[in-house]
Amino acid sequence: MTRKKILGSHVKRLLSGVSDHGKRHLTEVETDLLQTNLLLEEAIDKLTRNFVAIHEAVNAQQATIKLLLDGGQPTPEQKAALAALGEQVGGHVNAAITSMQFQDMTSQLIDRTLKRVTGLREFLGTLGAHGAEMVAESDNDEIVALLGRVSMALAIQSLELRSVLRKAVSQKHLESGDIELF
């Protein structure tokens, strides 16, 4: 293979690798942001349902409370209903608190997204720093050697970033068991 073809091959491999690396991380950033959005929508929906249920339970208690304030005597059924409504309110409050656990998962997703963006910035910074080493007068052998160093440095950075980002985002939901996002 001629020196010109070797140089072209190295440049092609480097550019292709940078493009693939960048696209892969941007796709993962997009996925993490979509998952974060879904978590927020789910949490808001659950919170809304639980607060509406709490409001309805409190309103149901008001009739019995008004009867008591007016000096009336509640029936055994009204007493039982009042006691049951108290438990229902407690259940809805617990469900609302559980719904707010989305914060842990969204924090993990946002942290992972930031690591991806930082890693991509560092990856491009490495490419720029090595590119600055190249001078216009470089011969093919010097360019091939520089491209080899750049490729090696970028491969190492890519592996390091992947190992940091491997873990899945997960959280235990009290209502529905383990939910894992990948």
C-alpha positions in Angstrom: 0.0 0.0 0.0 1.4 3.4 -0.9 2.0 6.1 1.8 -0.8 8.2 0.3 -3.3 5.4 0.7 -2.1 4.6 4.2 -2.5 8.3 5.2 -6.0 8.4 3.6 -6.9 5.2 5.4 -5.8 6.7 8.8 -7.7 9.9 8.2 -10.8 8.1 7.1 -10.7 5.8 10.1 -10.2 8.7 12.5 -13.0 10.8 11.0 -15.3 7.8 11.0 -14.5 7.0 14.6 -15.1 10.6 15.8 -18.4 10.7 13.9 -19.5 7.3 15.3 -18.5 8.3 18.9 -20.3 11.6 18.7 -23.5 10.2 17.2 -23.5 7.3 19.8 -23.2 9.6 22.7 -25.8 12.1 21.4 -28.2 9.3 20.8 -27.7 8.2 24.4 -28.2 11.8 25.6 -31.5 11.9 23.6 -32.6 8.6 25.2 -31.8 9.8 28.7 -33.7 13.0 28.2 -36.7 11.2 26.8 -36.7 8.8 29.8 -36.4 11.8 32.1 -39.4 13.4 30.4 -41.4 10.2 30.7 -40.6 9.9 34.4 -41.7 13.5 35.0 -45.0 12.9 33.2 -45.7 9.7 35.1 -44.9 11.3 38.4 -47.0 14.4 37.7 -49.9 12.1 36.7 -49.6 10.0 39.9 -49.3 13.1 42.1 -52.3 14.7 40.5 -54.5 11.5 40.9 -53.4 11.2 44.6 -54.1 14.8 45.4 -57.5 14.7 43.8 -58.2 11.5 45.7 -57.1 13.2 49.0 -59.4 16.1 48.2 -62.4 13.8 47.5 -61.7 11.9 50.8 -61.5 15.1 52.8 -64.8 16.4 51.2 -66.5 13.1 52.1 -65.4 13.6 55.7 -66.9 17.1 55.8 -70.5 15.9 56.0 -69.9 13.8 59.1 -67.8 16.6 60.7 -70.5 19.1 60.0 -73.1 16.8 61.6 -70.8 16.5 64.7 -70.3 20.3 64.9 -74.1 20.8 64.7 -74.4 18.5 67.7 -75.7 15.5 65.8 -74.8 11.9 66.5 -73.3 10.0 63.5 -74.6 6.6 62.7 -72.4 3.5 63.1 -72.1 3.5 59.2 -70.9 7.2 59.3 -68.4 6.4 62.0 -67.0 3.5 60.0 -66.9 5.6 56.9 -65.1 8.4 58.7 -62.5 5.9 60.0 -62.1 4.4 56.6 -61.6 7.8 55.0 -58.8 8.6 57.4 -57.0 5.4 56.2 -57.7 6.3 52.6 -56.2 9.7 53.1 -53.1 8.1 54.6 -52.8 5.7 51.7 -53.1 8.5 49.2 -50.5 10.6 51.0 -48.1 7.6 51.0 -48.8 7.0 47.3 -48.1 10.7 46.6 -44.8 10.5 48.5 -43.9 7.4 46.6 -44.7 9.2 43.3 -42.2 11.9 44.3 -39.3 9.3 44.2 -39.0 10.1 40.5 -36.5 12.7 41.6 -33.9 10.1 42.4 -34.1 8.5 38.9 -34.2 11.8 37.1 -31.1 12.9 39.0 -29.3 9.8 37.9 -30.4 10.3 34.3 -29.4 14.0 34.3 -26.0 13.1 35.9 -25.4 10.4 33.2 -26.4 12.8 30.5 -24.0 15.5 31.8 -21.2 12.9 32.0 -21.9 12.0 28.3 -21.8 15.7 27.3 -18.6 16.3 29.3 -17.0 13.1 27.9 -17.9 14.2 24.3 -16.4 17.7 24.9 -13.2 16.1 26.3 -13.1 13.8 23.3 -13.3 16.7 20.9 -10.8 18.6 23.0 -8.3 15.8 22.7 -8.9 15.7 18.9 -8.3 19.5 18.8 -5.2 19.4 20.9 -3.6 16.7 18.8 -4.7 18.4 15.6 -2.8 21.5 16.8 0.4 19.5 16.9 0.3 18.9 13.2 2.2 21.4 11.1 1.6 22.1 7.4 5.1 20.8 6.6 4.6 17.4 8.2 5.5 14.5 5.9 3.3 11.4 5.6 5.2 9.4 8.2 4.7 12.2 10.8 1.1 12.5 9.9 0.5 8.8 10.2 2.3 8.7 13.6 0.2 11.6 14.8 -3.0 10.0 13.6 -2.0 6.8 15.4 -1.5 8.7 18.7 -4.8 10.6 18.3 -6.7 7.3 17.6 -5.1 5.6 20.6 -5.9 8.6 22.9 -9.5 8.8 21.7 -10.0 5.0 22.0 -8.8 5.1 25.6 -11.1 8.1 26.4 -14.0 6.3 24.8 -13.5 3.2 26.9 -13.1 5.1 30.1 -16.3 7.0 29.4 -18.2 3.8 28.5 -17.1 2.2 31.7 -18.4 5.1 33.8 -21.7 5.1 32.0 -22.5 1.4 32.1 -24.6 1.3 35.1 -28.4 1.4 34.6 -30.6 3.9 36.3 -33.0 2.1 38.6 -35.2 2.7 41.6 -37.5 0.6 43.7 -41.2 1.6 43.4 -43.3 0.5 46.3 -46.3 0.0 44.0 -44.9 -1.7 41.0 -41.6 -3.4 41.9 -38.2 -2.7 40.3 -38.1 -0.4 37.2 -34.9 -0.3 35.3 -34.0 2.0 32.5 -31.2 1.2 30.2 
